[in-house]
Amino acid sequence: MTLFNALFTKIKIKKLKQHLNKLLTLTVLYKYPHYSQQSHLIFAFHSSPNILDKLLIGEKKRSMASHIVLKIFLVISFFNVCFASRKLTALVQDPQMQLLKYHKGALLSGKINVNLIWYGKFKPSQRAIVSDFITSLSTSTPSNAHPSVAQWWKTTEKYYHLANSKNTLSLSLGKQVLLENYSLGKSLTQRQIVQLASKGEQRNAINVVLTASDVAVDGFCVNRCGTHGSSKGAIIKGKTYKFAYIWVGNSETLCPGYCAWPFHQPIYGPQSPPLGAPNNDVGVDGMVINLASLLAGTATNPFGNGYYQGEADAPLEAASACPGVYAKGAYPGYAGDLLVDKTTGASYNAHGRNGRKYLVPALFDPSTSSCSTLV
């Protein structure tokens, strides 16, 4: 009797099926790392339990399953010695069963300007979509319609309460920098992203770099749609200040199936018709989704030691802990029961300034340990 036949004899089939489901999910995540950004598809295997039933019936099929187990164990062995393992393991855990841990670091607080650095060609109408979104975050300029972007943002305040912080965060639209001449070329490194971010204010600021649809960035469309971090800024009276930065790319040309779902057909996984973009711009409406997610992460984990789950260099944060969820009833490949504009047919879940409508991601609510949506 082989080692794996003995394994099947000693372990209950039901228990083994559960382990196989988890390992198969990890295999999918490793092969398609972009699910870390739009990971509404990562649980595809769990929707097809009959696959394992077929593998585990009969002597001949038991042998087939043995080979699969062997292959998966080899993959997992590789995971144990690479960065991807830590990230993927975190992703397959159920976010609603875990509280994002507070690592005792500072949360972003005070009056913070959100400065927009536009790299490449953007139409004025596209810039207005994003700037109106930033303005919509403020409760001092609320939208008259509900649910609103400002209501969505208030969920982040619960992290401050949980940390017993007396500080509050107030965001406002700062300056906008237009860099339309592609001064650094059309293929950027992470270091160049930080260089561009430094063109904004370097104290009490979030500097957002937005790259045009014809600009490639390291990792863009491969395993990320954007990122956030911090960098050393101004030195005032001998003290060095940090500023937070965000980068988001326009995926309309390069990878809308990765970074603009659900406004574009996904490349892999469950297929459903794309939804109408609320501002009639698939690329920029997709940018707003990713920007919203990264803003929530920046507020609650600005310097890598705030609220997150998993490894510090591959964390799940306030929004990324609720992948692919935009409304109640969401499941892999389906964003949820969203509101629909009766005139345009576009889908949305939040109202913004100047009559705007937006789609914003679910946020992990630390008071209920669940993913919170507006609708």
FENFEN-V992548 format. One line per field, one symbol per residue. phi: phi as a letter, one per 20 degrees, with the letter a starting at -180 (. if undefined). psi: psi as a letter, one per 40 degrees, with the letter a starting at -180 (. if undefined). Layout:
BEGIN
phi = ???
psi = ???
END
This chain:
BEGIN
phi = .fgffffffedfgfffffffgffffffffffcffffedefdfdgffecffgfgffddnffffffffffggffffffffgfdcgggfffgffeffffeceffeemefefbnedededdedoecfgffffgfffffffffffcfffdcfcfffgffgfffffffeleeecccdbfeedddceelfdndcdeffffffffffefdblbdededeffddecgnfmdbadrbcabbfcfdclndeedceccccdeegeeaffedcfeebfffcngdbgfefffdlbgffffffgffgfffffffebfcncdeacnefebeecgeffcfmdcafnfbgncfoeefcffeenfdbbbecflmfccddffdfeffdlbedcfc
psi = hiddddddddhhdddddddddddddddddddgeeeddgfeeefddeegeddddddehidddddddddddddddddddddeeidddddddddeihdeeihhhheeiiihiahhhhhhhhhahhiddddddddddddedheegiieiiiiddddddddddddddefheiihhiihaihhhgeefdeaehiiddddddddeeaiehfihhhhhiieehiihehedeieiiiaiihbihhfehhiiiiiihhihedddfdedeeieeihidiahhiiiihhdefgddddddddddddddddddefdeefbhiiaidegihaddeegheheiieiiheheigiihhddeeiiieiiaifeiiihiiiihhedefihhid.
END
